[in-house]
Amino acid sequence: MKRNFKCGLLAAFTLFLFKPAQGETDLRIRIEWKQGQQMGTIRVDNGYVSRLTIQKGRGKVTEDSYHFTTDGNNALVVDCKEVNLQVSPGATVITVDNQPNAFSFFLRDVTSDYPIYIPAYGVVVLEADDPRSYEAVERAVLSRKSKTKIQQLTDSPEEASFASVENRTRDMSVPTWLGTSRDFRIFQITEALSDQSPGEANIISPRRSVTAVTLPETENQPINYLYTVGRGVGVQDNIARRLDQGALPILHSTLTDDDIQYHSTTFVSFEKSALSLGSRFGTDFLVADSHSGGHMFTDAQREILDARLESALNPEEETVLYFRSEAVNTGAVPRYAWFKAPRPGTGWHHKKAYTFDAETGFSTFPSGRVFCISRLNGEPLRNEEIAVLVPPGEKVVFEFYVPHSPIDNERATALAGQSFAQRYTEAKKFWQDKLAQAATIKLPEKRIEEMIRAGLLHLDLITFGNDPEGTLAPNIGVYSPIGTESAPIIQFYNSMGWQDVAKRSLTYFLDKQHEDGFIQNFGGYMVETGAALWTMGEYFRYTNDTEWARQSASKLLKSADYLIEWRNQNKKEELEGRGYGMISGKVADPEDHFHQFMLNGYAYIGLSRVAEVLAAIGHQEADRIGKEAAAWKADIRESFFHVMALSPVVPLGDGTWCPTAPPWTESVGLRALYMKPEAFWSHGTVTVSDAMLGPLYLVFCEVIDADEPAARMLLDYHSELFYQGNAAFSQPYYSRHNWLQAKLGMSKPFLETYYSTFAALADRETYTFWEHLYKVSPHKTHEEGWFLMETRWMLYMEDGNALDIFKTIPRAWMADGEEIVLDGVQSYFGPLRVEAKSNVGKGYIEATVESTGDRKPETVRIRLPHPDRRKPLHVDGGTYDEKTESVVVTDFSGKATVRLTF
């Protein structure tokens, strides 16, 4: 379809009608350009233009248009009538349709003290009686020497580390999830002596994925068990927690109760079998999905699920929570240690019927099923609550085993004979063996190194399915997989060399694909099809797995054609410049069914990646899909720049003003500025639509290039309006600005975002993430996945045929004696080994990069920042780029060694 879209803005401008507001008035303003023969039109929304007058320069004006015929300063006076200058919806907005630099502004924002100065467009907007020229305004603004938030970060000394942000960000403890990986039987541990909950005791909550286990013995209500060690909740914050070896899903805690220290260990294994990689175990992915939040099934998928439920819900053996606490007397005199065995409920007032058998240490429901086995020093616990006098320097050992669902007495007797030490040894080896199959990353900052290893296992813990083969459901905390939110999980699997796990996780989306090609698994989100296709394309870039591509081609094509048909339905004349050829729908929880830029960005990049995969296997449809993707990109860009011109500019910290863009084409400005009367606050913030689901996705999704001026404008105003500590509000990992900062090599802003976000959102002891900054949704692996991917971008990042190494690492990581090792990490160019060692005390830093696969980058850029910002005196192995502190190796042959001498 050939379109005849006018380059001006007026044809497609949507006028919001409001009742006349009190305080309507008339106002004159002056617009002055620095240079050029400007031409365009003036539009007043909520008011009208009564007259245009050329004040400086020569040219023509008509009712609402102007055309200057002179270069140099040109100025236009605009007389406006019946305008609304109130702080309210319906405020007057002026649009200057001056192509290619059209812009809009709130008329109420025009002042002499803070004139609208847009150096990117070479224009100022002043009160009509302000005599200053463009140059005079520019001098006045620059003389203030103020800075944007990004400029402040860039110009400040670099102090990037967890220690630099820990005292100025939230410190939030998160409940711990423990399990066996693949199996949806999870135990949530909530500890009363941390800030995880206002409870009076430690709580064990058995879950099937997120669904609470219900029992006949509790009248089919969720079952929880409470237990304690020590005397109870006191005035001191006296508990410390840590994962085994800083990473394994085995929880250690130390409670210091005056002279008695309780060293507790908690993990999950099986009732009978050893936990090992060689075992066949797990939960069918559809069954796990059905017990996860927000799941969606077609009728056909529901039929398959129903056939699988019975066996999955009645396994041959239970998973079991194994707990041991060693109470050590660190004092000089005997002291008592106290223990309380688990019982049903979450508080003292819960009175579920059960009995405790002092002969066996069994806690049993009236049905005869045993829910806990407790012992003291290897013998049955003689009372549900006990006090033991411990001599100085000695210890007492309290243990209990809690099956995920209660078991009969015979099975309980067998379980009581299990050795805690043996199961603990097996569990450690199981998780260590998983890590051994992944890439190795060694960093100077041990917290980050541990978080990488812990993070990989946190993702794996709730990637449900049957091992050693079959489809996996890459859950995202309490929720079912989502095309957008599972993306960083799967891509980090790829990055760490878990290609099979990544592929099997992608199969989830292909298996659940609808007959028409639509992919939708969660909460009515419409964005999953494009996002899932994008991650499939990323998988192919990592692996070049042509066998998978051929096997999956028909399904990839089906989803691609679904998107194309959906797009074709939106090729309507009335959508010219306002969503033509763009799909509409919601992308997250808010019911905003619009032509969203996030939705269309993911659709474009998904389609583009499908074309790339099909081309690699010589598929006849590759060219058609590629052309469709290119046309979609063009349509998105056309609508984006159109509505960007309609969206009012905002002031930045350096005195300049910046163009903005709405989150969807139906809007004419930032939603958070309330240009029309609506209330949309949700998820703890007013910034959801603009900052977390907005137009920055167009840069991330390759619709707008990172080097384009529009990309930097998006970043500039986002950082001023929507970030705190350079991190977004509420659910900060939904903002894609840190990818852009990494792409542009903005190391200080990147690191501010990186550290501020994880320091606030992750548990500082166990490294598990909340979903939101107001403590909602624990073990949120979408957030953790993006943290891990940000770490990956910091360490290595592809850029076309080039590979950037250490592009945004903290310079403290290159202090004397520090070392970075990446061994077996995966990239678009295959496996990599990178090693950098700082010997600045001896006057040099040296690094080696090796790409061992068939695909190699043409150029490698290795950033090796001196900890004291010193410049090298001599460079070996490449050309030094002083601006980026990088050594550039061209014609890379597969291995390079570089050395900076200072």
Sequence and secondary structure as in RCSB ss.txt:
>XXXX:A:sequence
MKRNFKCGLLAAFTLFLFKPAQGETDLRIRIEWKQGQQMGTIRVDNGYVSRLTIQKGRGKVTEDSYHFTTDGNNA
LVVDCKEVNLQVSPGATVITVDNQPNAFSFFLRDVTSDYPIYIPAYGVVVLEADDPRSYEAVERAVLSRKSKTKI
QQLTDSPEEASFASVENRTRDMSVPTWLGTSRDFRIFQITEALSDQSPGEANIISPRRSVTAVTLPETENQPINY
LYTVGRGVGVQDNIARRLDQGALPILHSTLTDDDIQYHSTTFVSFEKSALSLGSRFGTDFLVADSHSGGHMFTDA
QREILDARLESALNPEEETVLYFRSEAVNTGAVPRYAWFKAPRPGTGWHHKKAYTFDAETGFSTFPSGRVFCISR
LNGEPLRNEEIAVLVPPGEKVVFEFYVPHSPIDNERATALAGQSFAQRYTEAKKFWQDKLAQAATIKLPEKRIEE
MIRAGLLHLDLITFGNDPEGTLAPNIGVYSPIGTESAPIIQFYNSMGWQDVAKRSLTYFLDKQHEDGFIQNFGGY
MVETGAALWTMGEYFRYTNDTEWARQSASKLLKSADYLIEWRNQNKKEELEGRGYGMISGKVADPEDHFHQFMLN
GYAYIGLSRVAEVLAAIGHQEADRIGKEAAAWKADIRESFFHVMALSPVVPLGDGTWCPTAPPWTESVGLRALYM
KPEAFWSHGTVTVSDAMLGPLYLVFCEVIDADEPAARMLLDYHSELFYQGNAAFSQPYYSRHNWLQAKLGMSKPF
LETYYSTFAALADRETYTFWEHLYKVSPHKTHEEGWFLMETRWMLYMEDGNALDIFKTIPRAWMADGEEIVLDGV
QSYFGPLRVEAKSNVGKGYIEATVESTGDRKPETVRIRLPHPDRRKPLHVDGGTYDEKTESVVVTDFSGKATVRL
TF
>XXXX:A:secstr
      SSSGGG         TT EEEEEEEEESSS  EEEEEEESSEEEEEEEEES EEE SSEEEE S S EE
EEEEEEEE  SSSTT  EEEEE TTS EEEEGGG  SSS EEETTTTEEEEETT    HHHHHHHHHHT    HH
HHHHHS    SHHHHTTSS      EEE  SS  EEEEEE TTTTS S SSEEEEEEETTEE EEGGGTTEE  E
EEEESS   SS  EEEEEETTTEEEEEEEEEETTEEEEEEEEEEESSS   TTS EE  HHHHHHTSBTB   HH
HHHHHHHHHHHHHS SS EEEEEEEEEEE SSS EEEEEEEEEESSSTT     EEETTTTEEE TTS EEEEEE
ETTEE SSSEEEEEE TT EEEEEEEEESS B HHHHHHHHTS HHHHHHHHHHHHHHHHHTS EEE SSHHHHH
HHHHHHHHHHHTEEEEESSS EEE BTTB   TTTTHHHHHHHHHTT HHHHHHHHHHHHHT  TTS    BTT 
S HHHHHHHHHHHHHHHH  HHHHHHHHHHHHHHHHHHHHHHHTT  GGGTTTTTT   B  SSS   B BHHHH
HHHHHHHHHHHHHHHHTT TTHHHHHHHHHHHHHHHHHHHHHHHHHSB EE TTS EE    SBTT SS GGG S
SS    BTTBS IIIIISSTHHHHHTTSS TTSHHHHHHHHHHHHHTEETTEESSSGGG  HHHHHHHTT HHHH
HHHHHHHHHHHB TTT  B SSTTS SSS HHHHHHHHHHHHHHHEEEETTEEEESTT  GGGGSTT EEEEEEE
EETTEEEEEEEEEETTTTEEEEEEEE SS   SEEEEE   TT    SEEESSEEETTTTEEEE S  SEEEEEE
E 
